[in-house]
Amino acid sequence: MKSIGHVTIEKTAKKFKLQGLLSGLLIFLGLAATLLGGAKDVPVVMAIGLLWMFGGLGWNIVNRIRIWWNHE
């Protein structure tokens, strides 16, 4: 991160931004599948949704740590 006067520029690589977007999408799809499985009383869909949701959450946490680690 470089500071030029009062302007701060963050150098986040595009691959990290893409991974953040994809992990957020996975969390959203997992939540939707969990809610849909609960509404239709289909435990398999709920289980898959929970796996997606927690997988996306873990991926997001790891990605944020990688962003923090790679900043200058």
N, CA, C, O and CB atoms as a CASP TS submission, in Angstrom:
PFRMAT TS
TARGET T0000
AUTHOR 0000-0000-0000
METHOD Language model
MODEL 1
PARENT N/A
ATOM      1  N   MET     1       0.850  -1.166   0.000  1.00  0.00           N
ATOM      2  CA  MET     1       0.000   0.000   0.000  1.00  0.00           C
ATOM      3  C   MET     1       0.895   1.227   0.000  1.00  0.00           C
ATOM      4  O   MET     1       1.737   1.385   0.884  1.00  0.00           O
ATOM      5  CB  MET     1      -0.967  -0.001   1.216  1.00  0.00           C
ATOM      6  N   LYS     2       0.717   2.098  -0.987  1.00  0.00           N
ATOM      7  CA  LYS     2       1.497   3.322  -1.061  1.00  0.00           C
ATOM      8  C   LYS     2       0.599   4.500  -0.729  1.00  0.00           C
ATOM      9  O   LYS     2      -0.578   4.530  -1.090  1.00  0.00           O
ATOM     10  CB  LYS     2       2.139   3.493  -2.458  1.00  0.00           C
ATOM     11  N   SER     3       1.169   5.452  -0.047  1.00  0.00           N
ATOM     12  CA  SER     3       0.414   6.649   0.303  1.00  0.00           C
ATOM     13  C   SER     3       1.009   7.829  -0.444  1.00  0.00           C
ATOM     14  O   SER     3       2.190   8.141  -0.286  1.00  0.00           O
ATOM     15  CB  SER     3       0.425   6.898   1.841  1.00  0.00           C
ATOM     16  N   ILE     4       0.200   8.477  -1.251  1.00  0.00           N
ATOM     17  CA  ILE     4       0.628   9.647  -2.013  1.00  0.00           C
ATOM     18  C   ILE     4      -0.198  10.817  -1.504  1.00  0.00           C
ATOM     19  O   ILE     4      -1.357  10.978  -1.885  1.00  0.00           O
ATOM     20  CB  ILE     4       0.452   9.439  -3.577  1.00  0.00           C
ATOM     21  N   GLY     5       0.392  11.625  -0.653  1.00  0.00           N
ATOM     22  CA  GLY     5      -0.373  12.711  -0.058  1.00  0.00           C
ATOM     23  C   GLY     5      -1.463  12.143   0.826  1.00  0.00           C
ATOM     24  O   GLY     5      -1.173  11.483   1.824  1.00  0.00           O
ATOM     25  N   HIS     6      -2.694  12.388   0.478  1.00  0.00           N
ATOM     26  CA  HIS     6      -3.833  11.870   1.238  1.00  0.00           C
ATOM     27  C   HIS     6      -4.536  10.721   0.528  1.00  0.00           C
ATOM     28  O   HIS     6      -5.543  10.211   1.018  1.00  0.00           O
ATOM     29  CB  HIS     6      -4.823  12.981   1.503  1.00  0.00           C
ATOM     30  N   VAL     7      -4.016  10.314  -0.615  1.00  0.00           N
ATOM     31  CA  VAL     7      -4.619   9.232  -1.395  1.00  0.00           C
ATOM     32  C   VAL     7      -3.902   7.929  -1.071  1.00  0.00           C
ATOM     33  O   VAL     7      -2.673   7.874  -1.115  1.00  0.00           O
ATOM     34  CB  VAL     7      -4.551   9.533  -2.923  1.00  0.00           C
ATOM     35  N   THR     8      -4.647   6.886  -0.747  1.00  0.00           N
ATOM     36  CA  THR     8      -4.080   5.573  -0.465  1.00  0.00           C
ATOM     37  C   THR     8      -4.451   4.626  -1.593  1.00  0.00           C
ATOM     38  O   THR     8      -5.621   4.507  -1.959  1.00  0.00           O
ATOM     39  CB  THR     8      -4.575   5.028   0.902  1.00  0.00           C
ATOM     40  N   ILE     9      -3.456   3.957  -2.138  1.00  0.00           N
ATOM     41  CA  ILE     9      -3.667   3.030  -3.250  1.00  0.00           C
ATOM     42  C   ILE     9      -3.367   1.622  -2.749  1.00  0.00           C
ATOM     43  O   ILE     9      -2.268   1.345  -2.268  1.00  0.00           O
ATOM     44  CB  ILE     9      -2.766   3.399  -4.489  1.00  0.00           C
ATOM     45  N   GLU    10      -4.345   0.745  -2.864  1.00  0.00           N
ATOM     46  CA  GLU    10      -4.138  -0.649  -2.480  1.00  0.00           C
ATOM     47  C   GLU    10      -3.803  -1.454  -3.720  1.00  0.00           C
ATOM     48  O   GLU    10      -4.422  -1.292  -4.771  1.00  0.00           O
ATOM     49  CB  GLU    10      -5.388  -1.229  -1.767  1.00  0.00           C
ATOM     50  N   LYS    11      -2.827  -2.314  -3.582  1.00  0.00           N
ATOM     51  CA  LYS    11      -2.420  -3.174  -4.695  1.00  0.00           C
ATOM     52  C   LYS    11      -2.914  -4.590  -4.447  1.00  0.00           C
ATOM     53  O   LYS    11      -2.129  -5.463  -4.078  1.00  0.00           O
ATOM     54  CB  LYS    11      -0.879  -3.159  -4.879  1.00  0.00           C
ATOM     55  N   THR    12      -4.191  -4.826  -4.643  1.00  0.00           N
ATOM     56  CA  THR    12      -4.741  -6.172  -4.496  1.00  0.00           C
ATOM     57  C   THR    12      -4.752  -6.826  -5.872  1.00  0.00           C
ATOM     58  O   THR    12      -5.313  -6.285  -6.825  1.00  0.00           O
ATOM     59  CB  THR    12      -6.183  -6.142  -3.869  1.00  0.00           C
ATOM     60  N   ALA    13      -4.131  -7.985  -5.961  1.00  0.00           N
ATOM     61  CA  ALA    13      -4.056  -8.691  -7.238  1.00  0.00           C
ATOM     62  C   ALA    13      -5.457  -9.106  -7.694  1.00  0.00           C
ATOM     63  O   ALA    13      -6.342  -9.369  -6.880  1.00  0.00           O
ATOM     64  CB  ALA    13      -3.134  -9.931  -7.123  1.00  0.00           C
ATOM     65  N   LYS    14      -5.629  -9.157  -9.010  1.00  0.00           N
ATOM     66  CA  LYS    14      -6.931  -9.520  -9.575  1.00  0.00           C
ATOM     67  C   LYS    14      -7.339 -10.942  -9.196  1.00  0.00           C
ATOM     68  O   LYS    14      -8.527 -11.230  -9.054  1.00  0.00           O
ATOM     69  CB  LYS    14      -6.903  -9.380 -11.093  1.00  0.00           C
ATOM     70  N   LYS    15      -6.356 -11.832  -9.031  1.00  0.00           N
ATOM     71  CA  LYS    15      -6.696 -13.215  -8.676  1.00  0.00           C
ATOM     72  C   LYS    15      -7.335 -13.271  -7.293  1.00  0.00           C
ATOM     73  O   LYS    15      -8.216 -14.097  -7.055  1.00  0.00           O
ATOM     74  CB  LYS    15      -5.442 -14.112  -8.719  1.00  0.00           C
ATOM     75  N   PHE    16      -6.903 -12.400  -6.374  1.00  0.00           N
ATOM     76  CA  PHE    16      -7.500 -12.372  -5.046  1.00  0.00           C
ATOM     77  C   PHE    16      -8.910 -11.788  -5.086  1.00  0.00           C
ATOM     78  O   PHE    16      -9.799 -12.244  -4.367  1.00  0.00           O
ATOM     79  CB  PHE    16      -6.624 -11.566  -4.090  1.00  0.00           C
ATOM     80  N   LYS    17      -9.106 -10.785  -5.923  1.00  0.00           N
ATOM     81  CA  LYS    17     -10.443 -10.203  -6.061  1.00  0.00           C
ATOM     82  C   LYS    17     -11.406 -11.217  -6.664  1.00  0.00           C
ATOM     83  O   LYS    17     -12.551 -11.326  -6.225  1.00  0.00           O
ATOM     84  CB  LYS    17     -10.396  -8.931  -6.930  1.00  0.00           C
ATOM     85  N   LEU    18     -10.949 -11.957  -7.664  1.00  0.00           N
ATOM     86  CA  LEU    18     -11.785 -12.984  -8.292  1.00  0.00           C
ATOM     87  C   LEU    18     -12.124 -14.092  -7.294  1.00  0.00           C
ATOM     88  O   LEU    18     -13.261 -14.562  -7.248  1.00  0.00           O
ATOM     89  CB  LEU    18     -11.073 -13.579  -9.524  1.00  0.00           C
ATOM     90  N   GLN    19     -11.135 -14.510  -6.494  1.00  0.00           N
ATOM     91  CA  GLN    19     -11.394 -15.552  -5.502  1.00  0.00           C
ATOM     92  C   GLN    19     -12.368 -15.065  -4.436  1.00  0.00           C
ATOM     93  O   GLN    19     -13.194 -15.841  -3.955  1.00  0.00           O
ATOM     94  CB  GLN    19     -10.085 -16.006  -4.850  1.00  0.00           C
ATOM     95  N   GLY    20     -12.284 -13.793  -4.060  1.00  0.00           N
ATOM     96  CA  GLY    20     -13.235 -13.231  -3.104  1.00  0.00           C
ATOM     97  C   GLY    20     -14.649 -13.240  -3.666  1.00  0.00           C
ATOM     98  O   GLY    20     -15.606 -13.555  -2.958  1.00  0.00           O
ATOM     99  N   LEU    21     -14.775 -12.893  -4.936  1.00  0.00           N
ATOM    100  CA  LEU    21     -16.084 -12.897  -5.589  1.00  0.00           C
ATOM    101  C   LEU    21     -16.650 -14.319  -5.683  1.00  0.00           C
ATOM    102  O   LEU    21     -17.829 -14.539  -5.406  1.00  0.00           O
ATOM    103  CB  LEU    21     -15.982 -12.274  -6.992  1.00  0.00           C
ATOM    104  N   LEU    22     -15.818 -15.270  -6.068  1.00  0.00           N
ATOM    105  CA  LEU    22     -16.281 -16.654  -6.204  1.00  0.00           C
ATOM    106  C   LEU    22     -16.632 -17.270  -4.850  1.00  0.00           C
ATOM    107  O   LEU    22     -17.599 -18.026  -4.746  1.00  0.00           O
ATOM    108  CB  LEU    22     -15.214 -17.500  -6.897  1.00  0.00           C
ATOM    109  N   SER    23     -15.855 -16.954  -3.817  1.00  0.00           N
ATOM    110  CA  SER    23     -16.186 -17.496  -2.493  1.00  0.00           C
ATOM    111  C   SER    23     -17.488 -16.889  -1.970  1.00  0.00           C
ATOM    112  O   SER    23     -18.273 -17.576  -1.316  1.00  0.00           O
ATOM    113  CB  SER    23     -15.038 -17.229  -1.495  1.00  0.00           C
ATOM    114  N   GLY    24     -17.719 -15.614  -2.253  1.00  0.00           N
ATOM    115  CA  GLY    24     -18.990 -14.995  -1.870  1.00  0.00           C
ATOM    116  C   GLY    24     -20.165 -15.628  -2.596  1.00  0.00           C
ATOM    117  O   GLY    24     -21.227 -15.839  -2.010  1.00  0.00           O
ATOM    118  N   LEU    25     -19.970 -15.930  -3.875  1.00  0.00           N
ATOM    119  CA  LEU    25     -21.014 -16.600  -4.653  1.00  0.00           C
ATOM    120  C   LEU    25     -21.292 -17.995  -4.106  1.00  0.00           C
ATOM    121  O   LEU    25     -22.446 -18.419  -4.051  1.00  0.00           O
ATOM    122  CB  LEU    25     -20.610 -16.685  -6.131  1.00  0.00           C
ATOM    123  N   LEU    26     -20.248 -18.712  -3.703  1.00  0.00           N
ATOM    124  CA  LEU    26     -20.421 -20.043  -3.127  1.00  0.00           C
ATOM    125  C   LEU    26     -21.175 -19.973  -1.800  1.00  0.00           C
ATOM    126  O   LEU    26     -22.021 -20.822  -1.521  1.00  0.00           O
ATOM    127  CB  LEU    26     -19.058 -20.719  -2.926  1.00  0.00           C
ATOM    128  N   ILE    27     -20.873 -18.971  -0.987  1.00  0.00           N
ATOM    129  CA  ILE    27     -21.600 -18.782   0.275  1.00  0.00           C
ATOM    130  C   ILE    27     -23.080 -18.522  -0.011  1.00  0.00           C
ATOM    131  O   ILE    27     -23.951 -19.110   0.630  1.00  0.00           O
ATOM    132  CB  ILE    27     -20.990 -17.605   1.095  1.00  0.00           C
ATOM    133  N   PHE    28     -23.360 -17.645  -0.969  1.00  0.00           N
ATOM    134  CA  PHE    28     -24.739 -17.313  -1.321  1.00  0.00           C
ATOM    135  C   PHE    28     -25.493 -18.539  -1.843  1.00  0.00           C
ATOM    136  O   PHE    28     -26.628 -18.790  -1.437  1.00  0.00           O
ATOM    137  CB  PHE    28     -24.762 -16.198  -2.369  1.00  0.00           C
ATOM    138  N   LEU    29     -24.861 -19.301  -2.743  1.00  0.00           N
ATOM    139  CA  LEU    29     -25.517 -20.496  -3.287  1.00  0.00           C
ATOM    140  C   LEU    29     -25.740 -21.543  -2.196  1.00  0.00           C
ATOM    141  O   LEU    29     -26.765 -22.224  -2.186  1.00  0.00           O
ATOM    142  CB  LEU    29     -24.678 -21.096  -4.430  1.00  0.00           C
ATOM    143  N   GLY    30     -24.789 -21.666  -1.290  1.00  0.00           N
ATOM    144  CA  GLY    30     -24.951 -22.599  -0.181  1.00  0.00           C
ATOM    145  C   GLY    30     -26.094 -22.204   0.727  1.00  0.00           C
ATOM    146  O   GLY    30     -26.864 -23.056   1.170  1.00  0.00           O
ATOM    147  N   LEU    31     -26.210 -20.910   1.008  1.00  0.00           N
ATOM    148  CA  LEU    31     -27.320 -20.430   1.836  1.00  0.00           C
ATOM    149  C   LEU    31     -28.656 -20.670   1.143  1.00  0.00           C
ATOM    150  O   LEU    31     -29.621 -21.103   1.773  1.00  0.00           O
ATOM    151  CB  LEU    31     -27.151 -18.935   2.151  1.00  0.00           C
ATOM    152  N   ALA    32     -28.706 -20.385  -0.163  1.00  0.00           N
ATOM    153  CA  ALA    32     -29.941 -20.603  -0.913  1.00  0.00           C
ATOM    154  C   ALA    32     -30.324 -22.086  -0.931  1.00  0.00           C
ATOM    155  O   ALA    32     -31.495 -22.426  -0.759  1.00  0.00           O
ATOM    156  CB  ALA    32     -29.788 -20.080  -2.347  1.00  0.00           C
ATOM    157  N   ALA    33     -29.345 -22.964  -1.137  1.00  0.00           N
ATOM    158  CA  ALA    33     -29.628 -24.411  -1.155  1.00  0.00           C
ATOM    159  C   ALA    33     -30.076 -24.894   0.222  1.00  0.00           C
ATOM    160  O   ALA    33     -30.966 -25.738   0.323  1.00  0.00           O
ATOM    161  CB  ALA    33     -28.381 -25.204  -1.611  1.00  0.00           C
ATOM    162  N   THR    34     -29.467 -24.364   1.278  1.00  0.00           N
ATOM    163  CA  THR    34     -29.854 -24.756   2.633  1.00  0.00           C
ATOM    164  C   THR    34     -31.287 -24.340   2.929  1.00  0.00           C
ATOM    165  O   THR    34     -32.069 -25.121   3.471  1.00  0.00           O
ATOM    166  CB  THR    34     -28.902 -24.138   3.664  1.00  0.00           C
ATOM    167  N   LEU    35     -31.626 -23.113   2.572  1.00  0.00           N
ATOM    168  CA  LEU    35     -32.987 -22.635   2.808  1.00  0.00           C
ATOM    169  C   LEU    35     -34.005 -23.382   1.951  1.00  0.00           C
ATOM    170  O   LEU    35     -35.096 -23.710   2.416  1.00  0.00           O
ATOM    171  CB  LEU    35     -33.074 -21.140   2.529  1.00  0.00           C
ATOM    172  N   LEU    36     -33.640 -23.647   0.699  1.00  0.00           N
ATOM    173  CA  LEU    36     -34.539 -24.385  -0.190  1.00  0.00           C
ATOM    174  C   LEU    36     -34.743 -25.816   0.307  1.00  0.00           C
ATOM    175  O   LEU    36     -35.863 -26.326   0.298  1.00  0.00           O
ATOM    176  CB  LEU    36     -33.985 -24.397  -1.625  1.00  0.00           C
ATOM    177  N   GLY    37     -33.666 -26.455   0.738  1.00  0.00           N
ATOM    178  CA  GLY    37     -33.776 -27.819   1.264  1.00  0.00           C
ATOM    179  C   GLY    37     -34.600 -27.868   2.537  1.00  0.00           C
ATOM    180  O   GLY    37     -35.323 -28.835   2.776  1.00  0.00           O
ATOM    181  N   GLY    38     -34.493 -26.821   3.363  1.00  0.00           N
ATOM    182  CA  GLY    38     -35.299 -26.764   4.586  1.00  0.00           C
ATOM    183  C   GLY    38     -36.762 -26.541   4.286  1.00  0.00           C
ATOM    184  O   GLY    38     -37.630 -27.113   4.945  1.00  0.00           O
ATOM    185  N   ALA    39     -37.046 -25.707   3.288  1.00  0.00           N
ATOM    186  CA  ALA    39     -38.439 -25.421   2.936  1.00  0.00           C
ATOM    187  C   ALA    39     -39.106 -26.635   2.295  1.00  0.00           C
ATOM    188  O   ALA    39     -40.293 -26.874   2.519  1.00  0.00           O
ATOM    189  CB  ALA    39     -38.513 -24.218   1.986  1.00  0.00           C
ATOM    190  N   LYS    40     -38.372 -27.389   1.515  1.00  0.00           N
ATOM    191  CA  LYS    40     -38.918 -28.566   0.822  1.00  0.00           C
ATOM    192  C   LYS    40     -38.719 -29.852   1.623  1.00  0.00           C
ATOM    193  O   LYS    40     -39.135 -30.927   1.192  1.00  0.00           O
ATOM    194  CB  LYS    40     -38.267 -28.713  -0.550  1.00  0.00           C
ATOM    195  N   ASP    41     -38.083 -29.739   2.789  1.00  0.00           N
ATOM    196  CA  ASP    41     -37.816 -30.885   3.665  1.00  0.00           C
ATOM    197  C   ASP    41     -36.996 -31.958   2.948  1.00  0.00           C
ATOM    198  O   ASP    41     -37.354 -33.136   2.944  1.00  0.00           O
ATOM    199  CB  ASP    41     -39.134 -31.486   4.170  1.00  0.00           C
ATOM    200  N   VAL    42     -35.881 -31.520   2.340  1.00  0.00           N
ATOM    201  CA  VAL    42     -34.959 -32.422   1.652  1.00  0.00           C
ATOM    202  C   VAL    42     -33.600 -32.300   2.347  1.00  0.00           C
ATOM    203  O   VAL    42     -32.837 -31.377   2.062  1.00  0.00           O
ATOM    204  CB  VAL    42     -34.853 -32.082   0.105  1.00  0.00           C
ATOM    205  N   PRO    43     -33.300 -33.230   3.259  1.00  0.00           N
ATOM    206  CA  PRO    43     -32.066 -33.097   4.042  1.00  0.00           C
ATOM    207  C   PRO    43     -30.778 -33.172   3.221  1.00  0.00           C
ATOM    208  O   PRO    43     -29.766 -32.595   3.617  1.00  0.00           O
ATOM    209  CB  PRO    43     -32.033 -34.159   5.084  1.00  0.00           C
ATOM    210  N   VAL    44     -30.800 -33.873   2.086  1.00  0.00           N
ATOM    211  CA  VAL    44     -29.596 -33.974   1.261  1.00  0.00           C
ATOM    212  C   VAL    44     -29.233 -32.611   0.685  1.00  0.00           C
ATOM    213  O   VAL    44     -28.062 -32.232   0.668  1.00  0.00           O
ATOM    214  CB  VAL    44     -29.797 -34.997   0.127  1.00  0.00           C
ATOM    215  N   VAL    45     -30.239 -31.874   0.211  1.00  0.00           N
ATOM    216  CA  VAL    45     -29.994 -30.540  -0.342  1.00  0.00           C
ATOM    217  C   VAL    45     -29.509 -29.604   0.755  1.00  0.00           C
ATOM    218  O   VAL    45     -28.634 -28.770   0.520  1.00  0.00           O
ATOM    219  CB  VAL    45     -31.271 -29.975  -1.006  1.00  0.00           C
ATOM    220  N   MET    46     -30.073 -29.736   1.956  1.00  0.00           N
ATOM    221  CA  MET    46     -29.618 -28.917   3.080  1.00  0.00           C
ATOM    222  C   MET    46     -28.157 -29.217   3.415  1.00  0.00           C
ATOM    223  O   MET    46     -27.375 -28.302   3.676  1.00  0.00           O
ATOM    224  CB  MET    46     -30.506 -29.158   4.313  1.00  0.00           C
ATOM    225  N   ALA    47     -27.794 -30.493   3.409  1.00  0.00           N
ATOM    226  CA  ALA    47     -26.413 -30.875   3.729  1.00  0.00           C
ATOM    227  C   ALA    47     -25.437 -30.346   2.681  1.00  0.00           C
ATOM    228  O   ALA    47     -24.367 -29.841   3.020  1.00  0.00           O
ATOM    229  CB  ALA    47     -26.292 -32.404   3.835  1.00  0.00           C
ATOM    230  N   ILE    48     -25.810 -30.464   1.415  1.00  0.00           N
ATOM    231  CA  ILE    48     -24.958 -29.942   0.345  1.00  0.00           C
ATOM    232  C   ILE    48     -24.830 -28.423   0.470  1.00  0.00           C
ATOM    233  O   ILE    48     -23.740 -27.873   0.313  1.00  0.00           O
ATOM    234  CB  ILE    48     -25.528 -30.325  -1.045  1.00  0.00           C
ATOM    235  N   GLY    49     -25.940 -27.753   0.751  1.00  0.00           N
ATOM    236  CA  GLY    49     -25.914 -26.307   0.928  1.00  0.00           C
ATOM    237  C   GLY    49     -25.018 -25.882   2.079  1.00  0.00           C
ATOM    238  O   GLY    49     -24.286 -24.899   1.972  1.00  0.00           O
ATOM    239  N   LEU    50     -25.077 -26.626   3.185  1.00  0.00           N
ATOM    240  CA  LEU    50     -24.213 -26.303   4.322  1.00  0.00           C
ATOM    241  C   LEU    50     -22.742 -26.513   3.980  1.00  0.00           C
ATOM    242  O   LEU    50     -21.888 -25.717   4.370  1.00  0.00           O
ATOM    243  CB  LEU    50     -24.593 -27.154   5.536  1.00  0.00           C
ATOM    244  N   LEU    51     -22.450 -27.592   3.246  1.00  0.00           N
ATOM    245  CA  LEU    51     -21.064 -27.825   2.825  1.00  0.00           C
ATOM    246  C   LEU    51     -20.564 -26.690   1.940  1.00  0.00           C
ATOM    247  O   LEU    51     -19.449 -26.203   2.125  1.00  0.00           O
ATOM    248  CB  LEU    51     -20.947 -29.162   2.079  1.00  0.00           C
ATOM    249  N   TRP    52     -21.388 -26.263   0.972  1.00  0.00           N
ATOM    250  CA  TRP    52     -21.009 -25.152   0.100  1.00  0.00           C
ATOM    251  C   TRP    52     -20.804 -23.876   0.900  1.00  0.00           C
ATOM    252  O   TRP    52     -19.834 -23.147   0.692  1.00  0.00           O
ATOM    253  CB  TRP    52     -22.071 -24.930  -0.976  1.00  0.00           C
ATOM    254  N   MET    53     -21.736 -23.614   1.823  1.00  0.00           N
ATOM    255  CA  MET    53     -21.683 -22.381   2.588  1.00  0.00           C
ATOM    256  C   MET    53     -20.422 -22.330   3.454  1.00  0.00           C
ATOM    257  O   MET    53     -19.708 -21.328   3.444  1.00  0.00           O
ATOM    258  CB  MET    53     -22.934 -22.244   3.458  1.00  0.00           C
ATOM    259  N   PHE    54     -20.143 -23.402   4.201  1.00  0.00           N
ATOM    260  CA  PHE    54     -18.965 -23.408   5.054  1.00  0.00           C
ATOM    261  C   PHE    54     -17.674 -23.510   4.243  1.00  0.00           C
ATOM    262  O   PHE    54     -16.644 -22.971   4.648  1.00  0.00           O
ATOM    263  CB  PHE    54     -19.047 -24.554   6.041  1.00  0.00           C
ATOM    264  N   GLY    55     -17.725 -24.192   3.110  1.00  0.00           N
ATOM    265  CA  GLY    55     -16.563 -24.229   2.216  1.00  0.00           C
ATOM    266  C   GLY    55     -16.241 -22.846   1.673  1.00  0.00           C
ATOM    267  O   GLY    55     -15.079 -22.440   1.629  1.00  0.00           O
ATOM    268  N   GLY    56     -17.281 -22.124   1.259  1.00  0.00           N
ATOM    269  CA  GLY    56     -17.087 -20.758   0.768  1.00  0.00           C
ATOM    270  C   GLY    56     -16.590 -19.832   1.853  1.00  0.00           C
ATOM    271  O   GLY    56     -15.758 -18.961   1.597  1.00  0.00           O
ATOM    272  N   LEU    57     -17.092 -20.012   3.069  1.00  0.00           N
ATOM    273  CA  LEU    57     -16.648 -19.191   4.193  1.00  0.00           C
ATOM    274  C   LEU    57     -15.169 -19.450   4.497  1.00  0.00           C
ATOM    275  O   LEU    57     -14.402 -18.511   4.709  1.00  0.00           O
ATOM    276  CB  LEU    57     -17.510 -19.475   5.441  1.00  0.00           C
ATOM    277  N   GLY    58     -14.778 -20.712   4.516  1.00  0.00           N
ATOM    278  CA  GLY    58     -13.365 -21.045   4.739  1.00  0.00           C
ATOM    279  C   GLY    58     -12.474 -20.483   3.648  1.00  0.00           C
ATOM    280  O   GLY    58     -11.398 -19.957   3.930  1.00  0.00           O
ATOM    281  N   TRP    59     -12.922 -20.594   2.395  1.00  0.00           N
ATOM    282  CA  TRP    59     -12.171 -20.078   1.258  1.00  0.00           C
ATOM    283  C   TRP    59     -12.021 -18.564   1.380  1.00  0.00           C
ATOM    284  O   TRP    59     -10.951 -18.018   1.107  1.00  0.00           O
ATOM    285  CB  TRP    59     -12.867 -20.450  -0.071  1.00  0.00           C
ATOM    286  N   ASN    60     -13.095 -17.889   1.790  1.00  0.00           N
ATOM    287  CA  ASN    60     -13.055 -16.440   1.945  1.00  0.00           C
ATOM    288  C   ASN    60     -12.066 -16.034   3.032  1.00  0.00           C
ATOM    289  O   ASN    60     -11.311 -15.079   2.852  1.00  0.00           O
ATOM    290  CB  ASN    60     -14.446 -15.901   2.271  1.00  0.00           C
ATOM    291  N   ILE    61     -12.060 -16.738   4.143  1.00  0.00           N
ATOM    292  CA  ILE    61     -11.133 -16.427   5.235  1.00  0.00           C
ATOM    293  C   ILE    61      -9.680 -16.621   4.778  1.00  0.00           C
ATOM    294  O   ILE    61      -8.827 -15.768   5.024  1.00  0.00           O
ATOM    295  CB  ILE    61     -11.433 -17.317   6.472  1.00  0.00           C
ATOM    296  N   VAL    62      -9.412 -17.738   4.118  1.00  0.00           N
ATOM    297  CA  VAL    62      -8.063 -17.996   3.615  1.00  0.00           C
ATOM    298  C   VAL    62      -7.660 -16.923   2.597  1.00  0.00           C
ATOM    299  O   VAL    62      -6.519 -16.462   2.602  1.00  0.00           O
ATOM    300  CB  VAL    62      -7.982 -19.405   2.975  1.00  0.00           C
ATOM    301  N   ASN    63      -8.586 -16.529   1.734  1.00  0.00           N
ATOM    302  CA  ASN    63      -8.291 -15.513   0.729  1.00  0.00           C
ATOM    303  C   ASN    63      -7.968 -14.178   1.383  1.00  0.00           C
ATOM    304  O   ASN    63      -7.039 -13.494   0.955  1.00  0.00           O
ATOM    305  CB  ASN    63      -9.467 -15.357  -0.234  1.00  0.00           C
ATOM    306  N   ARG    64      -8.714 -13.795   2.409  1.00  0.00           N
ATOM    307  CA  ARG    64      -8.441 -12.528   3.097  1.00  0.00           C
ATOM    308  C   ARG    64      -7.080 -12.548   3.787  1.00  0.00           C
ATOM    309  O   ARG    64      -6.384 -11.534   3.820  1.00  0.00           O
ATOM    310  CB  ARG    64      -9.540 -12.234   4.123  1.00  0.00           C
ATOM    311  N   ILE    65      -6.702 -13.697   4.336  1.00  0.00           N
ATOM    312  CA  ILE    65      -5.376 -13.815   4.937  1.00  0.00           C
ATOM    313  C   ILE    65      -4.298 -13.676   3.860  1.00  0.00           C
ATOM    314  O   ILE    65      -3.281 -13.017   4.076  1.00  0.00           O
ATOM    315  CB  ILE    65      -5.230 -15.166   5.679  1.00  0.00           C
ATOM    316  N   ARG    66      -4.526 -14.299   2.703  1.00  0.00           N
ATOM    317  CA  ARG    66      -3.561 -14.184   1.599  1.00  0.00           C
ATOM    318  C   ARG    66      -3.440 -12.754   1.099  1.00  0.00           C
ATOM    319  O   ARG    66      -2.340 -12.309   0.770  1.00  0.00           O
ATOM    320  CB  ARG    66      -3.964 -15.094   0.447  1.00  0.00           C
ATOM    321  N   ILE    67      -4.557 -12.021   1.034  1.00  0.00           N
ATOM    322  CA  ILE    67      -4.504 -10.615   0.631  1.00  0.00           C
ATOM    323  C   ILE    67      -3.674  -9.820   1.631  1.00  0.00           C
ATOM    324  O   ILE    67      -2.817  -9.025   1.243  1.00  0.00           O
ATOM    325  CB  ILE    67      -5.929 -10.021   0.518  1.00  0.00           C
ATOM    326  N   TRP    68      -3.932 -10.036   2.915  1.00  0.00           N
ATOM    327  CA  TRP    68      -3.191  -9.336   3.955  1.00  0.00           C
ATOM    328  C   TRP    68      -1.700  -9.677   3.880  1.00  0.00           C
ATOM    329  O   TRP    68      -0.851  -8.795   4.016  1.00  0.00           O
ATOM    330  CB  TRP    68      -3.752  -9.690   5.343  1.00  0.00           C
ATOM    331  N   TRP    69      -1.387 -10.943   3.665  1.00  0.00           N
ATOM    332  CA  TRP    69      -0.015 -11.407   3.651  1.00  0.00           C
ATOM    333  C   TRP    69       0.766 -10.819   2.457  1.00  0.00           C
ATOM    334  O   TRP    69       1.954 -10.524   2.581  1.00  0.00           O
ATOM    335  CB  TRP    69       0.014 -12.938   3.607  1.00  0.00           C
ATOM    336  N   ASN    70       0.096 -10.651   1.308  1.00  0.00           N
ATOM    337  CA  ASN    70       0.780 -10.233   0.088  1.00  0.00           C
ATOM    338  C   ASN    70       0.780  -8.731  -0.148  1.00  0.00           C
ATOM    339  O   ASN    70       1.340  -8.276  -1.145  1.00  0.00           O
ATOM    340  CB  ASN    70       0.159 -10.900  -1.075  1.00  0.00           C
ATOM    341  N   HIS    71       0.180  -7.957   0.725  1.00  0.00           N
ATOM    342  CA  HIS    71       0.230  -6.508   0.545  1.00  0.00           C
ATOM    343  C   HIS    71       1.611  -5.974   0.870  1.00  0.00           C
ATOM    344  O   HIS    71       2.304  -6.481   1.752  1.00  0.00           O
ATOM    345  CB  HIS    71      -0.818  -5.820   1.416  1.00  0.00           C
ATOM    346  N   GLU    72       1.988  -4.951   0.147  1.00  0.00           N
ATOM    347  CA  GLU    72       3.304  -4.330   0.357  1.00  0.00           C
ATOM    348  C   GLU    72       3.211  -3.176   1.316  1.00  0.00           C
ATOM    349  O   GLU    72       4.220  -2.536   1.610  1.00  0.00           O
ATOM    350  CB  GLU    72       3.896  -3.856  -0.960  1.00  0.00           C
TER
END
